Amino acid sequence: MGRLNTLDDWLNYQENLHFQDIDLGLKRVKKVYLKLFPKGVSFKVISVAGTNGKGSTVAFIDSIYQQSNFKVAKFSSPHILKYNERFVINGAQATDEQICSAFNKIEQIRGKTSLTYFEFSTLAALIIFELEKVDVAVLEVGLGGRLDSVNIIDNDVSVITNIDIDHVDYLGDTRELIGFEKAGIMRTNTPCICADINPPASISQYAHQIKTQLAFVKEKYTSDIGLIGKHQQQNAAAAMLAVQKLNKTLPINAIQIKTGIKYAQLDARFQIKTINNKTVIFDVAHNAAAVKVLSAELARQKCPTVAIFSALKDKNIGLMINEISLIINQWLLVPLDVNRAIDMKALSSEFGLNHNIHVCDDMQDAINHGLNDKQYQRIVIFGSFHVVADALKILTPFMKNDEEEIL
């Protein structure tokens, strides 16, 4: 190992350290965790798993605690523009120095135990949050639940959001199998909130088996919500119930809950900007269930719409297209520079003859097409975190105000 002086150095090192990007299982990461925290972490933990809605629910919980005197941290993934987005304490991202220091501590103690990129980030979050002496940490599960590195922590409350078909190679191809994997974050005699409106039986079965205090979201949250979309009512309700489960040790009042939910923010979840007099919507919807929700929100206002779209090759892209095809008048397809990206020929083949598609050279080309074409008043950018990230890298400098002219 050469000298690792910068955060980029560390991340490049981690990307090539383990023999595969995703390697589910707790044995390796737990071995390192127990060396770092032989007595466990000192703060309360809320773990959040689910197919969609995890990030929003984490954002709601984090925002609620920010209305109090409690010090709150959140760990989420993936990041959109900057790796530091994964580690936030009282609304402020961790610095490069904090993250590199945590990585160095992990490297010194892991010995010959190989860790993935995500396992490094999970352990780094715990080190940073412990040093910052936070009162509560909200941890977003990366993939699944049972075998995800976040599950090395014995949480105080668990939350399971929407469950749908995604990551079938790792989690199974039915909601029952996926539900079982998500249920793995439950703990005996510990509260779990389930926000799925039609939960698979495997959730209740596992809760009964290990004697988890399982509660379902029965009423949507109907007051002001900071995030756009009717589906956020369910996520907000789950966040409220999760916070209330910790009220004996971290008391939160109704006003703090209401204010936190009202002012919660999260980038790229139906995030709307006006650019060149056009409505531009950024959304990280990257599976059929999420795209269906996105389509429903877009349908609330009829408007000629162009999509800037791409996806990862392991997704059910045909289903994603079908869920939103009636809303989209033209598709601008963009290549992604990541290992799991689908190539443009294969992506084009997912569209039928009745779709108006144009293959773009890159994201800049797609943005130019979308903003210059006067037929369309609305641009929706979706399909993957990578799609949104690529677009935001270009457009963020021009989004300081609600409306910007860039071309």
Buried (B, 14 or more C-beta within 10 A) or exposed (E): EEEBEEBEBBBEBBEEBBEEEBBBEBEBBBBBBEBBBEEEBEBBBBBBBBBBBBBBBBBBBBBBBBBBEBBBBBBBBBBBEEBBBBBBBBEEBBEBEBBBBBBBBBBEEBEEBEBBBBBBBBBBBBBBBBEBEBBBBBBBBBBBBBBBBBBBBEBBBBBBBBBBBBBBEBBBEEBBBBBBBBBBBBBEEBBBBBBBEEBBEBBBEBBEEEEBBBBBBEEBBEEEBBBBBEBBBBBBBBBBBBBBBBEEEBEBEEEBBBBBBBBBEBBBBBBEBEBBEBBBBBBBBBBBBBBBBBBBBBEEEEBEBBBBBBBBEEBBBEBBBBBBBEBBBBBBBBBBEEEBBBEBEEBBEBBEEEBEBBBBEBBBBBBBBBBEBEEBEBBBBBBBBBBBBBBBEBBEEBBEEEEBEEE
